[in-house]
Amino acid sequence: MDTPYGNAPLPVWERPEPQPRAAPVPLSRAKIAATAIRIADAHGLDGLSVRKIAKELGVGPMRLYDYVINRSELLDLMVDAVYAQIAKAGQQSEWRSTLLAIVHRTRDAALDHEWFADLLGGRPHLGPHALAVGESTAAALSQAPGVRGIDDLQRALGALNAFIVGALRREITERRTARSTGTDVSAWQAALGPYLTRMLETGRYPTVARLVIDGAHLNAEETFHHNLITILDGFTTRPHT
């Protein structure tokens, strides 16, 4: 195995595919990643294992280690395959439309592959498609009127990424909770409504009371878009220091 820095192997994206074997089932990293994604979509990351992937592919588990040396590399391949979908957003006519397209496609990808949201904000994503998305995002954001230097760009990227990670993880968590418990708004109100009513009637939580009583059940997609627009609006002027 190529080792450019001491004993550290080349990243999985730079290592050549193993030589084809005289075996009935041809393999590739793309095929392994696609199979792993299908399993993770159905069973989550906790239900993902090399043994399950191998069984799905009809090969022995040890054969997969010719292509990925550990679980982290497998996750890297899966994540980058999802970023390939996001990268299709491409460059639009101006910076805001580019960012809107990328971020909304990221949300679509996370809703299609809920495990993807679990891996956002963790270890850096450095696959070729992830880097392409990062380049498009940074290049677009660097054109925002309020971003006038590398420090501004770093802060703006941090703010945008924090919004994406937080919003998507919350939305996915709420979907999972509703799916696993069968909870809906009426069931929640029946279970906790009396307690909440008693607490709000104390008068100690007037703003929370307004939110509960007068607030509407907001559409997740519309709320995500509204909050994203608010974030982008903040990049049109230079912040006060």
N, C-alpha and C positions, 0 to 999 in steps of 0.2 A: 504494500500500500504506500502511495506517495506520502511523504512526511516533510513538508516544507519548513516547519519550525520544530526542531527537536523530534519528539515522539508524537506530536500532535498530527492527526491525519488531516488530509484535505477535507474541507466541507463537502457534504454529500452532493451538492450541486456541481462541484468541480471534479469529483471522481468519475472516471469513465465507467460505463455500464459493464458489468462482468461479461466475459465472453460467453456466447450462447452454448448451452449444454445439449447433449444428446438426450433430451428429456421430452416427454409427451406434452408438457405444458410450458410454453414460452413465457418468460417473465420479463418485466422491466420495472423500473422505479415508478413510472407513471401508472402502470397497471396495479402495482401494490398500493400506491396512494389512493387510487380510485376505489379499490376494494375496501381499504381502511375507512375511507370517507363514508361509504355506504353503511358499514357496520356502526360507525360512530353516529351517523344520522339516526339509526334505528335504536341504538342502545346507549348512546353517550360515551364519553371517554372512559368511564369506569367499566364499560362492557367491551372495550377494545383490547385485544391481545393478539400477539403474534400467532398463537395457536388458532384463533378464530379466523384470522386472515388467511393462514395457510390452508385451513380446511375449506374455506370459500374458494380458494384458488386451485385446490386439488393437488397440493404439493406438501412435502414435509416441512415442518417449522424451521429446521436448520437452514433450509435453502434460502429463506428470506434474509438471513444474516449475510449472504453474499452481497446484498443490495443496501441494507441499512445495518449499522453496527449496534444500534440501541433504540429504545423507544423515543428518545428525544429527536433522533434523525427522522424517524417515522412521522412524528408530529410536525417536524419542519416541512417535510414533503407535502403533508396534508394541507397545512396552512398555506403553503405557496401555491398549491392547486386552487385554493379558494381565491387567493389574491389574483390569480390569472383571470377569474371571472370579473373581479373588481376592476382590473386594469383595462377592461374593454370600454370603460367609461371614456377613456382617452381625454385629449385636450379639446376643450370647447372654445367658443369665440372669445371669451374673456374670463378673468380669474374667478368671479363669483359662480358663473355657470359651470366651470370646471369643478370647483369644490362641491357644489350642489350635486353634480352627477356622481362624483367619487363617493361622497359620504352617503348618499341615498343608495348607491349600489352596495356599499359596505353593509348598510342595514339590511338590504335584501339578502345578501349572502349570509348574514348572521341569523336571519329568520329561517333561511333554508337549511343552515347547518348550525344548530344551536351551540354545539361544542366550540365553534369558532369564537364565540363571545367569551368563553372561559379562558381562551388563550390570548386574548387582546390585553395589552398592557403588561404582559409578563416579560419573558425573555425577548430580546430584540428579534424581529423577523427580517432576515437578511437574504432570503431567497431572491432569485432574479425577478420574479413577478412582484414580490413585496417591495423590492427596491424600485421597480418601475412605478408602482403606486406612490411610494414615498417621494420619488422625484417629481411626479406630476403634481402631487399635493404641495410640496415645498415650492416648486416653480410658480404655481398659481398664486400661492399665498404671498410670495415675494413681490407680486405685482399689486397687492392691496395698497391703497393710498397711505394707510397708517403704518405700513411696514417699511422702514427706511434704512435698515441695516441688518447685519447678521444677528445682533442681539434681539432686535424686534422680531425677526423671523423665528428664532428659537423659542421665544416666549409665545408667539402666536401659534406655532405648531404644538407647543405644550398645552395651550388652552383648548385648541381644537381637538387634539387627541384625548384630552381628559373628558371633554364633552362626549365624544364618540364612545369611549370605553364605558363611562358611567351610564349614559343613556341606554346603550344596548344591553349591558349587563342587567340593568334594572328591568327592562322590558322582557328579556328572556327569562329572568327569575320569576316575574309575575306570570308569564305564560306557563312555566313549569309548575308553579304552585297551583294555579287554577286547574291544570291538567291532572296533577297527581292527587289533589284533594277533592276535585269536583266542585271547588268553591266558585260561586258567582256572586254578583252584588247582592242579590236577594238573600242568599244563604248567609253571607257575611253579616248583613243587617240583622237577620234573625238571631244570629249567634251573639253578636257583640253590640247590637243596637241599644238594648236596655242599659248596659253599663255605660256606653258612650253618652247616652242621653243624660244619665245622672251626673256624669262628670261635667258636661257642658252646662247643665243647669246651675252649677255652682257659680258661674259667671267669671271664673278664673281664666278661661280660655276663649275670649271673645273672637279673636281672629280665626282660631281653629273652628269655632262654631260657624262662622261665616263660610268657611271653606266647605264644611260638612253639609250645611243646610242649603246654601245658595250655589255652591259649586256644581258644575255639570260633570258628567262622566265623559271625559275628553277622549277623543279618538287618538289612538297611539301614533298613527302615521302623521296626522295633522299636527299633533303636539311636537313630535320630533322635528318636523319641518319648521314649525314656528320657532322653536328654540335654536335650531341651526341658523336660521335667518338672523336671530338676535345676536348670535356669536359672530357671524360674518359682518353684521353692521358695526360691531365693535372694532373691526379691522380697517374701517374706512377713515378713522381719525387717529392721530398719534396720541397715545395715552399720556396723561399728566404724570410727571415724576416728582 
